[in-house]
Amino acid sequence: MNKIGRLFNSLSERRGIKQKDLAEAAHISKQSMNGYCNGGNVPLDIGMTISRTVGDDQYRAELASEILGGLPYFNGDGFESS
């Protein structure tokens, strides 16, 4: 599975959004979204459309990191307080 497909799955689980809702937001078929979430190549415009529609900061940061090769998203889960 490609990285952007994993981002879709993570977004879907984190926000409780179904694949069909992501498909509707991006104006694509449910079959296409299912293919993307299961490893198909995701066109950049689809990833960006979902980013704008859903408004999830973590998804935006992870998508930007994947596309631009920047730093990954840090959510603090790996840090322990001392």
N, C-alpha and C positions, 0 to 999 in steps of 0.2 A: 504494500500500500504506500502511496506517495505521502509526503509530509502534509500537503494541503488537505488531502482526504482525511488524514488523522486530525487536522485542525477542525474540520467540519464535524467530525465525530465528537471531539472534545467539547466544542461549542454546543452541540446538540445535547450532550449529557449535562454539561454545566448549567445551561439555561433552561433545560427541559423543553427544548424545541425539537419537534419531529422533523425528519428529513423532508416530508411533504411540505412543511411550513417554510423550510429553507428554500425548497424548489420554487414555491409560490413567490417568495420574496425576491428571488433572482430571475423570475419569469422564465423558468426552464421546466422541462418535464420532470415528473417524479422519477422516471427511469434514468434520466441523465444524472440527477442528483444521487441516486442510488449507486450508479457507476462511479461517480467521483468519490463517494464515501467508501467505496470498496476497492479503490486503487487506480481508477482511471485518471488520465491527465486532466487537470483542471485549468481551463482558460483563465488568464489573469483577470479579465473583466468580470467573470463570475465570482471569483474570490473577492474582488473589490465591491461588487454590488451587494453581496451578502454583508460585507463589513459595514457599508453605509447603512443598510437597512436594519441590521440587528443592533448596531451601536454597542458592541461589547469591546471594551478597551483591551482585555487580554487577547482576544482573537485578533484585533487590529495589530497589536504589538508582535504577536507570533507570526502573523501573515507578513508584516513588513520585514521581520527578521529573516523569514524564509526567502522572500523575494529579493531583498537587498543584501542579504548575507551579513546582517548586523548582529548585535548581541541578542541572545535569546531573552525571552520574557522572564523576569524574576518575580515570583510571587511571595517569597519569604518562607515557603513550606520547608525548605532545606536548612533553615537557620534555627538554632536553639538559643534560648536566652541563657545568659550565664549568671 
